[in-house]
Amino acid sequence: MKASRHAVDSSPDPRAEACPAIGVQHAEVRFGSHALWSGVDVDVDAGTFTAILGPNGVGKSTLLRVLLGLQPLSRGTVRVLGLTPERARPRIGYVPQRKSFDRSLRIRGTDVVRLGLEGNRWGVPLPGSRARQARTAVAETVALVGAGAYAARAVGELSGGEQQRLVIAQALVRRPDVLLLDEPLDNLDLANQGAVASLIQRVCRDRKVTVAMVAHDVNPILPYLDQVVYLAGGKAVAGEPHEVITTETLSALYGAPVEVLTASDGRLVVVGTPEPPALHSDRHAT
């Protein structure tokens, strides 16, 4: 992302305290003549943990791009921390979709975290006082995500769950007010999915960070959520998980019979969802 020639004012808007941390009103995104979704209204309160759910291809990642100011709306408004997404971006941490680091990668876990502070000047030494501040910030954030035992090792040697903790630390090291994560549980086993979800909730509570996370499966994160946003059929519905993930609500959203079942272990199973149209060849684009 290229820096603007003009400084971006990311200072808090005095009206922001009266607003949700994330506010999306009557929003629509179009690609050519096709509306990916429209009429989307979402409010996310400060310091809460929200999951963005739905089948592949419905625009979950696109919603994150809207919040980052990387995807324009065709209609409607969006505010993050009371600001336009472009102005709020310096106060947003972001974890994109990714695969595991190559096993041959030799940079240390602490170096991965430090990139979140000085990635735009990697290899250029900081002045003495700033270098000390950076080391302190990295150490504090590594401890926050519970990665102290392995952060000095080469990142390619680490497990998927360990790598993901360090990538989350990279997004947190600047102490953002909002954290956006795009399917951070992909490629993790069930135990690590639950551990990472618990970590994200703890960060949300301890640092008062507002979290919005795209997820493919709600079950590993369900105990930790305050709200879900469910995208399907070009529309969205938002609310507490027990209000949204129901037979009645999802049937209305899909415009087709959908049944939500609860398995013996408490996991939710959504049955009968129609296949989404193939809107884009790359599922990671939406």
C-alpha positions as CSV (number, residue, x, y, z in Angstrom):
1,M,0.0,0.0,0.0
2,K,1.6,3.3,-1.1
3,A,1.7,6.2,1.4
4,S,-0.3,9.2,0.5
5,R,1.6,12.4,-0.2
6,H,-0.5,14.1,2.4
7,A,-0.7,13.1,6.0
8,V,-3.9,11.2,6.9
9,D,-5.6,12.6,10.0
10,S,-6.5,9.6,12.1
11,S,-7.1,11.5,15.3
12,P,-10.4,10.5,17.1
13,D,-13.5,12.2,15.8
14,P,-15.2,13.9,18.9
15,R,-18.5,12.3,17.8
16,A,-17.0,8.8,17.7
17,E,-17.8,7.9,21.3
18,A,-21.5,8.2,20.5
19,C,-21.1,6.0,17.4
20,P,-20.5,2.2,17.1
21,A,-16.8,1.3,16.5
22,I,-18.0,0.0,13.0
23,G,-21.1,1.3,11.4
24,V,-22.3,0.2,8.0
25,Q,-25.6,1.6,6.7
26,H,-27.6,0.7,3.6
27,A,-24.4,-0.6,2.0
28,E,-24.1,-2.1,-1.5
29,V,-21.1,-3.4,-3.5
30,R,-21.4,-3.9,-7.2
31,F,-19.1,-5.6,-9.7
32,G,-20.3,-4.4,-13.1
33,S,-24.1,-4.9,-13.3
34,H,-24.1,-7.5,-10.5
35,A,-24.7,-6.5,-6.8
36,L,-22.6,-8.7,-4.6
37,W,-24.7,-7.6,-1.6
38,S,-27.0,-4.7,-0.9
39,G,-29.0,-3.1,1.9
40,V,-26.4,-4.2,4.4
41,D,-26.7,-2.6,7.9
42,V,-24.2,-3.6,10.6
43,D,-23.3,-1.9,13.9
44,V,-20.4,-3.3,15.9
45,D,-19.9,-1.9,19.4
46,A,-16.5,-1.0,20.7
47,G,-14.6,-3.8,22.4
48,T,-16.7,-6.7,21.1
49,F,-16.0,-9.8,19.0
50,T,-18.0,-10.3,15.8
51,A,-17.8,-13.1,13.3
52,I,-18.6,-12.6,9.6
53,L,-20.2,-15.8,8.4
54,G,-21.7,-17.3,5.2
55,P,-20.9,-19.6,2.3
56,N,-18.0,-19.2,-0.1
57,G,-18.4,-16.4,-2.6
58,V,-20.9,-14.2,-0.8
59,G,-18.6,-11.3,-0.1
60,K,-17.3,-11.8,3.4
61,S,-13.7,-10.8,2.6
62,T,-15.1,-7.9,0.5
63,L,-16.8,-6.6,3.6
64,L,-13.4,-6.4,5.3
65,R,-12.0,-4.6,2.3
66,V,-14.8,-2.1,2.6
67,L,-13.8,-1.5,6.3
68,L,-10.2,-1.0,5.2
69,G,-11.2,1.5,2.6
70,L,-9.8,-0.8,-0.2
71,Q,-13.2,-1.5,-1.8
72,P,-15.6,1.4,-2.5
73,L,-19.3,1.1,-1.8
74,S,-21.7,1.6,-4.7
75,R,-24.3,2.9,-2.3
76,G,-24.5,3.6,1.5
77,T,-22.0,4.7,4.1
78,V,-19.4,3.1,6.3
79,R,-17.6,4.5,9.3
80,V,-14.9,3.0,11.4
81,L,-14.2,4.7,14.8
82,G,-16.4,7.5,13.6
83,L,-14.1,8.1,10.6
84,T,-14.0,7.2,7.0
85,P,-12.1,3.9,6.5
86,E,-9.2,5.7,4.8
87,R,-8.8,8.0,7.8
88,A,-9.3,5.2,10.3
89,R,-6.8,2.8,8.6
90,P,-3.8,3.7,10.8
91,R,-5.8,2.6,13.8
92,I,-6.8,-0.8,12.2
93,G,-4.9,-4.0,12.5
94,Y,-5.4,-6.5,9.7
95,V,-4.6,-10.2,9.4
96,P,-5.2,-11.3,5.7
97,Q,-5.9,-14.8,4.5
98,R,-2.6,-16.7,4.2
99,K,-1.0,-20.1,3.9
100,S,1.7,-21.4,6.3
101,F,5.1,-19.9,6.1
102,D,7.6,-22.0,4.0
103,R,9.6,-24.4,6.2
104,S,12.8,-22.9,4.8
105,L,12.0,-19.4,6.0
106,R,14.7,-18.5,8.6
107,I,13.5,-15.2,10.0
108,R,12.6,-15.3,13.6
109,G,9.1,-15.0,15.0
110,T,10.1,-11.8,16.7
111,D,11.1,-10.4,13.3
112,V,7.6,-11.3,11.9
113,V,6.1,-9.3,14.8
114,R,8.5,-6.4,14.3
115,L,7.4,-6.0,10.7
116,G,4.1,-4.7,12.0
117,L,6.0,-1.7,13.5
118,E,8.6,-1.0,10.8
119,G,7.8,-3.1,7.7
120,N,8.1,0.0,5.6
121,R,11.7,0.6,6.7
122,W,12.9,-3.0,7.1
123,G,16.7,-3.2,7.4
124,V,17.1,0.5,8.2
125,P,18.1,0.9,11.9
126,L,15.9,3.0,14.2
127,P,17.4,5.7,16.4
128,G,18.4,4.5,19.9
129,S,15.3,5.5,21.9
130,R,12.9,4.3,19.2
131,A,14.8,1.0,18.8
132,R,14.3,0.4,22.6
133,Q,10.6,1.3,22.3
134,A,10.2,-1.1,19.4
135,R,11.9,-3.9,21.3
136,T,9.6,-3.3,24.3
137,A,6.5,-3.2,22.1
138,V,7.5,-6.5,20.3
139,A,8.2,-8.2,23.6
140,E,4.9,-7.1,25.2
141,T,2.9,-8.2,22.2
142,V,4.7,-11.6,22.0
143,A,3.8,-12.1,25.6
144,L,0.2,-11.0,25.0
145,V,-0.4,-13.8,22.4
146,G,1.5,-16.4,24.5
147,A,4.3,-16.9,22.0
148,G,7.3,-16.2,24.3
149,A,8.4,-19.8,24.3
150,Y,9.1,-20.0,20.6
151,A,9.2,-16.4,19.2
152,A,13.0,-16.5,18.9
153,R,12.9,-19.6,16.6
154,A,12.8,-19.5,12.8
155,V,9.2,-19.0,11.9
156,G,9.4,-21.8,9.2
157,E,10.0,-24.3,12.0
158,L,6.8,-23.5,13.9
159,S,3.4,-25.1,13.8
160,G,0.5,-23.5,12.1
161,G,-1.0,-22.4,15.4
162,E,2.3,-20.9,16.6
163,Q,2.7,-19.1,13.3
164,Q,-0.8,-17.7,13.5
165,R,-0.2,-16.3,17.0
166,L,2.8,-14.4,15.7
167,V,0.9,-13.0,12.7
168,I,-1.8,-11.8,15.0
169,A,0.9,-10.2,17.2
170,Q,2.2,-8.5,14.1
171,A,-1.3,-6.9,13.6
172,L,-1.5,-5.9,17.3
173,V,2.0,-4.5,17.9
174,R,0.9,-1.0,17.0
175,R,-2.0,-1.3,19.5
176,P,-4.8,-0.8,17.0
177,D,-8.4,0.0,18.1
178,V,-9.9,-2.3,15.6
179,L,-8.6,-5.8,14.5
180,L,-9.9,-7.3,11.2
181,L,-9.1,-11.0,10.6
182,D,-9.8,-12.9,7.4
183,E,-10.3,-16.7,8.1
184,P,-7.4,-16.9,10.6
185,L,-8.5,-20.4,11.6
186,D,-8.0,-21.9,8.1
187,N,-5.5,-24.8,8.0
188,L,-5.6,-25.2,11.9
189,D,-6.8,-28.3,13.7
190,L,-9.7,-28.1,16.1
191,A,-7.6,-27.7,19.2
192,N,-5.6,-24.7,17.7
193,Q,-8.8,-23.2,16.3
194,G,-10.3,-23.0,19.8
195,A,-7.0,-21.7,21.3
196,V,-6.7,-18.9,18.7
197,A,-10.3,-18.0,19.1
198,S,-9.9,-17.8,22.9
199,L,-6.7,-15.7,22.4
200,I,-8.6,-13.2,20.1
201,Q,-11.4,-12.9,22.7
202,R,-8.9,-12.2,25.5
203,V,-7.2,-9.5,23.4
204,C,-10.6,-8.0,22.7
205,R,-11.3,-7.8,26.4
206,D,-7.9,-6.9,27.8
207,R,-7.0,-4.3,25.2
208,K,-10.6,-3.1,24.4
209,V,-10.0,-3.9,20.8
210,T,-13.0,-4.2,18.5
211,V,-12.6,-7.5,16.5
212,A,-14.4,-8.5,13.3
213,M,-13.3,-11.9,11.9
214,V,-14.3,-13.8,8.8
215,A,-14.9,-17.4,9.6
216,H,-16.0,-20.4,7.5
217,D,-17.2,-22.5,10.6
218,V,-18.8,-20.8,13.5
219,N,-18.5,-23.7,15.9
220,P,-14.9,-23.3,17.1
221,I,-15.5,-19.6,17.9
222,L,-19.2,-19.7,19.0
223,P,-18.4,-19.6,22.8
224,Y,-16.4,-16.4,22.4
225,L,-18.6,-14.3,20.2
226,D,-20.7,-11.3,21.0
227,Q,-22.3,-11.0,17.6
228,V,-22.4,-12.5,14.1
229,V,-23.0,-11.0,10.7
230,Y,-24.4,-13.7,8.3
231,L,-24.1,-12.9,4.6
232,A,-26.2,-14.9,2.1
233,G,-28.4,-14.3,-0.9
234,G,-27.0,-10.8,-1.4
235,K,-28.2,-9.7,2.0
236,A,-27.0,-9.7,5.6
237,V,-28.4,-10.2,9.0
238,A,-26.6,-9.2,12.2
239,G,-27.3,-10.0,15.9
240,E,-26.3,-12.3,18.7
241,P,-25.5,-15.8,17.6
242,H,-28.6,-17.4,19.1
243,E,-30.8,-14.8,17.3
244,V,-29.1,-15.2,13.8
245,I,-28.2,-18.9,13.5
246,T,-31.7,-20.2,13.6
247,T,-33.9,-22.1,11.2
248,E,-36.3,-19.2,10.8
249,T,-33.7,-16.4,10.4
250,L,-31.5,-18.3,7.9
251,S,-34.4,-19.6,5.9
252,A,-35.6,-16.0,5.4
253,L,-32.1,-14.8,4.5
254,Y,-31.6,-17.6,1.9
255,G,-35.1,-17.4,0.7
256,A,-35.2,-21.2,0.9
257,P,-35.8,-23.8,3.6
258,V,-32.8,-24.1,5.8
259,E,-32.6,-26.1,9.1
260,V,-30.3,-25.4,12.0
261,L,-29.6,-28.5,14.1
262,T,-27.7,-28.9,17.3
263,A,-25.5,-31.9,17.5
264,S,-25.0,-33.9,20.7
265,D,-21.7,-32.1,21.4
266,G,-23.4,-28.7,21.0
267,R,-22.1,-28.0,17.6
268,L,-24.4,-26.2,15.2
269,V,-25.1,-27.8,11.8
270,V,-26.8,-25.8,9.0
271,V,-28.6,-28.1,6.6
272,G,-30.0,-27.3,3.2
273,T,-28.2,-24.1,2.2
274,P,-28.3,-23.5,-1.5
275,E,-24.9,-23.4,-3.3
276,P,-23.9,-19.7,-3.9
277,P,-23.4,-18.6,-7.5
278,A,-19.9,-18.7,-8.8
279,L,-19.4,-14.9,-8.8
280,H,-15.6,-14.9,-8.8
281,S,-13.0,-17.5,-9.8
282,D,-10.9,-16.7,-6.7
283,R,-12.7,-17.4,-3.5
284,H,-10.1,-15.3,-1.6
285,A,-11.3,-12.2,-3.5
286,T,-14.6,-12.3,-1.8
